[in-house]
Amino acid sequence: MKPNEFVFFRYILFAITSILPLFGTSQSVRLDSLKYNLSRTIDKTKQIDLLNEISAKYYYMHYDSLLYYAEEAFRRSVALGYTDGEILSLLRKCDYYINTGDFKTANILVEQAELLATKINNKLLLAESYLIRGDIFVSISVYDKAYDYYNSALQIFTNENQKARALKSENRICVALYFFNNKYDKALEVFQRVLNEAEVINDKELIATCLNNVAAMYGKLGDNSKAIELFYRALQINLDSREYFLAATNLVSMATIYVALAENDTAAAYFSKALEYTGNDKNVLLTNLIQLRRGIFYYKTDSIESAVLDLREAFTTAELAGWPQPAMQSAELLAKIYEQQGNDQLSLFFLKKYIENMKVVESEGNTKKIAELEMKYNFEKEALRIEALNRRKTLLLSAALITSILIIVLIIILLIHIRTRAAAAKLKHHNEMLEKEQIKQNLANQLELRNKEITSNIILLQKKNEILTGIADKLMKAKHQFTEQNKEFIERCIIELRENTDDSDWKNFELQFNQIYESFYRKLDKINPNLTVNDRRLCAYLRLNMTTKEIAALTNLSVHSVEVARHRLRKKLQIDDPSILLVSFLERL
């Protein structure tokens, strides 16, 4: 596929601002010098770098040569494992396919370059890949996407302190946002700011580029004198740097303005000077395009002889080079000229050539348009896919968020429920413990009350026995003082009194005691079944928490006798440990 060369002049601004050699390679390095250095160097990586630089130089001159050197650099880079050179050669090949309208291939190549740059973490080459990606989207008029990539490159260059490259990225952004959207006043503002910053860092190449941009905007806005002034400043910088190609574009831009101002002699002089510089630069492509432009100029100004010379030269060169666009345009005008001159043979010849090349141009245009539409379709398809994916992610995230919130709420409710149940269970347990404690306390109180009751009863019984015994003893002593008639009565009274002091009261006590302490005597019997009645009574008194003095008073014994009885009882109950109290032992029974 051959490039659409003539559109170069339509997009001359974009070509100058965006397609510059990578890493700031100065245009002052001549193509012949690069080829000479290539033939002399033995460093393989340097050879690859030179091949990429030569390929970049051919961007302005010959696309097939651009691709040839880029392919050679790529082949050597892969063989050597030189990833930087491989990435640069891929980007140079992208330049070729962008200009030939094969955007699909260009997009595939730049994706490879991005992956390699990311793999080796070369941020600068990644940014350069983003610039090329932006160029692809500009070529298919998807300017918002182009802006995204240009801006990504700008951010990297800014972070890496690459001021000149950052400014070039801003130029590209301005082209995508404003120039191709005919917002020339806004574009002028941005280009002027970039020019001011380029002058601060004194980057001559970038200054010349920015002057061209600002001048072009003044021309679009109708300020031709300002445009010519700035184009002239750019021209001087390019001539000082021996950048004849760029100098020629400055001259063509000024010649175009002079044509609009109807200053034809001046315009013709600038066209001629431009051709002189392209000849010095051996730039056949640009020479052909300028010659065609000058031929059209001569035709429109009725300088027919000069027009024929330029148009025939342009046609011959374009035919030999296989450039259908300039060949078609020059053939069309030549057919008209020869028809006007009555030369039907030549008019018919060039008319046929015009038709032949027009078919090629239309075919290439259709192919390019198809490629552009395919690229747009793939981009929109991918955008829709990403949008659907993002929407799905959003839905999934929303669902996950809602689910998480619900789970958290459920967990909180569950925790509250668990804590409530725990608190209720704790309260219930506390209440049960209080109730048990109350019951225990009540039982203890009842037990204490009954103990007191039993103790009182036994004391009363004991007192009663003492009284009855005392009365019986007194009657016995006074027995001889009674009459015979009364003695029999007194004896019966003494017998009745003594019967009331027998063990029946004690049996009543034991019965009452057993009702409270059911297993007490049974456990005592298990320990020692040979306990005497007095031993059992002493155990009962001690279980009722009666003191030694109380027991002594109750049993009419001395305190010492009671203590001796307690000591004997310990032995009978087999209590050998002196730390165990007898009362405590009995309380556990």
Secondary structure in CASP SS format (residue, H / E / C, confidence):
PFRMAT SS
TARGET T0000
AUTHOR 0000-0000-0000
METHOD secondary structure of the structure
MODEL  1
M C 1.00
K C 1.00
P C 1.00
N C 1.00
E C 1.00
F C 1.00
V H 1.00
F H 1.00
F H 1.00
R H 1.00
Y C 1.00
I H 1.00
L H 1.00
F H 1.00
A H 1.00
I H 1.00
T H 1.00
S H 1.00
I C 1.00
L C 1.00
P C 1.00
L H 1.00
F H 1.00
G H 1.00
T C 1.00
S C 1.00
Q C 1.00
S C 1.00
V C 1.00
R C 1.00
L H 1.00
D H 1.00
S H 1.00
L H 1.00
K H 1.00
Y H 1.00
N H 1.00
L H 1.00
S H 1.00
R H 1.00
T C 1.00
I C 1.00
D C 1.00
K H 1.00
T H 1.00
K H 1.00
Q H 1.00
I H 1.00
D H 1.00
L H 1.00
L H 1.00
N H 1.00
E H 1.00
I H 1.00
S H 1.00
A H 1.00
K H 1.00
Y H 1.00
Y H 1.00
Y H 1.00
M C 1.00
H C 1.00
Y H 1.00
D H 1.00
S H 1.00
L H 1.00
L H 1.00
Y H 1.00
Y H 1.00
A H 1.00
E H 1.00
E H 1.00
A H 1.00
F H 1.00
R H 1.00
R H 1.00
S H 1.00
V H 1.00
A H 1.00
L H 1.00
G C 1.00
Y C 1.00
T H 1.00
D H 1.00
G H 1.00
E H 1.00
I H 1.00
L H 1.00
S H 1.00
L H 1.00
L H 1.00
R H 1.00
K H 1.00
C H 1.00
D H 1.00
Y H 1.00
Y H 1.00
I H 1.00
N H 1.00
T C 1.00
G C 1.00
D C 1.00
F H 1.00
K H 1.00
T H 1.00
A H 1.00
N H 1.00
I H 1.00
L H 1.00
V H 1.00
E H 1.00
Q H 1.00
A H 1.00
E H 1.00
L H 1.00
L H 1.00
A H 1.00
T H 1.00
K H 1.00
I C 1.00
N C 1.00
N C 1.00
K H 1.00
L H 1.00
L H 1.00
L H 1.00
A H 1.00
E H 1.00
S H 1.00
Y H 1.00
L H 1.00
I H 1.00
R H 1.00
G H 1.00
D H 1.00
I H 1.00
F H 1.00
V H 1.00
S H 1.00
I C 1.00
S C 1.00
V C 1.00
Y H 1.00
D H 1.00
K H 1.00
A H 1.00
Y H 1.00
D H 1.00
Y H 1.00
Y H 1.00
N H 1.00
S H 1.00
A H 1.00
L H 1.00
Q H 1.00
I H 1.00
F H 1.00
T H 1.00
N H 1.00
E C 1.00
N C 1.00
Q C 1.00
K H 1.00
A H 1.00
R H 1.00
A H 1.00
L H 1.00
K H 1.00
S H 1.00
E H 1.00
N H 1.00
R H 1.00
I H 1.00
C H 1.00
V H 1.00
A H 1.00
L H 1.00
Y H 1.00
F H 1.00
F C 1.00
N C 1.00
N C 1.00
K C 1.00
Y H 1.00
D H 1.00
K H 1.00
A H 1.00
L H 1.00
E H 1.00
V H 1.00
F H 1.00
Q H 1.00
R H 1.00
V H 1.00
L H 1.00
N H 1.00
E H 1.00
A H 1.00
E H 1.00
V H 1.00
I H 1.00
N C 1.00
D C 1.00
K H 1.00
E H 1.00
L H 1.00
I H 1.00
A H 1.00
T H 1.00
C H 1.00
L H 1.00
N H 1.00
N H 1.00
V H 1.00
A H 1.00
A H 1.00
M H 1.00
Y H 1.00
G H 1.00
K H 1.00
L C 1.00
G C 1.00
D C 1.00
N H 1.00
S H 1.00
K H 1.00
A H 1.00
I H 1.00
E H 1.00
L H 1.00
F H 1.00
Y H 1.00
R H 1.00
A H 1.00
L H 1.00
Q H 1.00
I H 1.00
N H 1.00
L H 1.00
D H 1.00
S C 1.00
R C 1.00
E C 1.00
Y H 1.00
F H 1.00
L H 1.00
A H 1.00
A H 1.00
T H 1.00
N H 1.00
L H 1.00
V H 1.00
S H 1.00
M H 1.00
A H 1.00
T H 1.00
I H 1.00
Y H 1.00
V H 1.00
A H 1.00
L C 1.00
A C 1.00
E C 1.00
N H 1.00
D H 1.00
T H 1.00
A H 1.00
A H 1.00
A H 1.00
Y H 1.00
F H 1.00
S H 1.00
K H 1.00
A H 1.00
L H 1.00
E H 1.00
Y H 1.00
T H 1.00
G H 1.00
N H 1.00
D C 1.00
K C 1.00
N C 1.00
V H 1.00
L H 1.00
L H 1.00
T H 1.00
N H 1.00
L H 1.00
I H 1.00
Q H 1.00
L H 1.00
R H 1.00
R H 1.00
G H 1.00
I H 1.00
F H 1.00
Y H 1.00
Y H 1.00
K H 1.00
T C 1.00
D C 1.00
S C 1.00
I H 1.00
E H 1.00
S H 1.00
A H 1.00
V H 1.00
L H 1.00
D H 1.00
L H 1.00
R H 1.00
E H 1.00
A H 1.00
F H 1.00
T H 1.00
T H 1.00
A H 1.00
E H 1.00
L H 1.00
A H 1.00
G C 1.00
W C 1.00
P H 1.00
Q H 1.00
P H 1.00
A H 1.00
M H 1.00
Q H 1.00
S H 1.00
A H 1.00
E H 1.00
L H 1.00
L H 1.00
A H 1.00
K H 1.00
I H 1.00
Y H 1.00
E H 1.00
Q H 1.00
Q C 1.00
G C 1.00
N C 1.00
D H 1.00
Q H 1.00
L H 1.00
S H 1.00
L H 1.00
F H 1.00
F H 1.00
L H 1.00
K H 1.00
K H 1.00
Y H 1.00
I H 1.00
E H 1.00
N H 1.00
M H 1.00
K H 1.00
V H 1.00
V H 1.00
E H 1.00
S H 1.00
E H 1.00
G H 1.00
N H 1.00
T H 1.00
K H 1.00
K H 1.00
I H 1.00
A H 1.00
E H 1.00
L H 1.00
E H 1.00
M H 1.00
K H 1.00
Y H 1.00
N H 1.00
F H 1.00
E H 1.00
K H 1.00
E H 1.00
A H 1.00
L H 1.00
R H 1.00
I H 1.00
E H 1.00
A H 1.00
L H 1.00
N H 1.00
R H 1.00
R H 1.00
K H 1.00
T H 1.00
L H 1.00
L H 1.00
L H 1.00
S H 1.00
A H 1.00
A H 1.00
L H 1.00
I H 1.00
T H 1.00
S H 1.00
I H 1.00
L H 1.00
I H 1.00
I H 1.00
V H 1.00
L H 1.00
I H 1.00
I H 1.00
I H 1.00
L H 1.00
L H 1.00
I H 1.00
H H 1.00
I H 1.00
R H 1.00
T H 1.00
R H 1.00
A H 1.00
A H 1.00
A H 1.00
A H 1.00
K H 1.00
L H 1.00
K H 1.00
H H 1.00
H H 1.00
N H 1.00
E H 1.00
M H 1.00
L H 1.00
E H 1.00
K H 1.00
E H 1.00
Q H 1.00
I H 1.00
K H 1.00
Q H 1.00
N H 1.00
L H 1.00
A H 1.00
N H 1.00
Q H 1.00
L H 1.00
E H 1.00
L H 1.00
R H 1.00
N H 1.00
K H 1.00
E H 1.00
I H 1.00
T H 1.00
S H 1.00
N H 1.00
I H 1.00
I H 1.00
L H 1.00
L H 1.00
Q H 1.00
K H 1.00
K H 1.00
N H 1.00
E H 1.00
I H 1.00
L H 1.00
T H 1.00
G H 1.00
I H 1.00
A H 1.00
D H 1.00
K H 1.00
L H 1.00
M H 1.00
K H 1.00
A C 1.00
K H 1.00
H H 1.00
Q H 1.00
F C 1.00
T C 1.00
E H 1.00
Q H 1.00
N H 1.00
K H 1.00
E H 1.00
F H 1.00
I H 1.00
E H 1.00
R H 1.00
C H 1.00
I H 1.00
I H 1.00
E H 1.00
L H 1.00
R H 1.00
E H 1.00
N C 1.00
T C 1.00
D C 1.00
D C 1.00
S H 1.00
D H 1.00
W H 1.00
K H 1.00
N H 1.00
F H 1.00
E H 1.00
L H 1.00
Q H 1.00
F H 1.00
N H 1.00
Q H 1.00
I H 1.00
Y C 1.00
E C 1.00
S C 1.00
F H 1.00
Y H 1.00
R H 1.00
K H 1.00
L H 1.00
D H 1.00
K H 1.00
I H 1.00
N C 1.00
P C 1.00
N C 1.00
L C 1.00
T C 1.00
V H 1.00
N H 1.00
D H 1.00
R H 1.00
R H 1.00
L H 1.00
C H 1.00
A H 1.00
Y H 1.00
L H 1.00
R H 1.00
L C 1.00
N C 1.00
M C 1.00
T C 1.00
T H 1.00
K H 1.00
E H 1.00
I H 1.00
A H 1.00
A H 1.00
L H 1.00
T H 1.00
N C 1.00
L C 1.00
S C 1.00
V H 1.00
H H 1.00
S H 1.00
V H 1.00
E H 1.00
V H 1.00
A H 1.00
R H 1.00
H H 1.00
R H 1.00
L H 1.00
R H 1.00
K H 1.00
K H 1.00
L C 1.00
Q C 1.00
I C 1.00
D C 1.00
D C 1.00
P C 1.00
S C 1.00
I C 1.00
L C 1.00
L H 1.00
V H 1.00
S H 1.00
F H 1.00
L H 1.00
E H 1.00
R C 1.00
L C 1.00
END
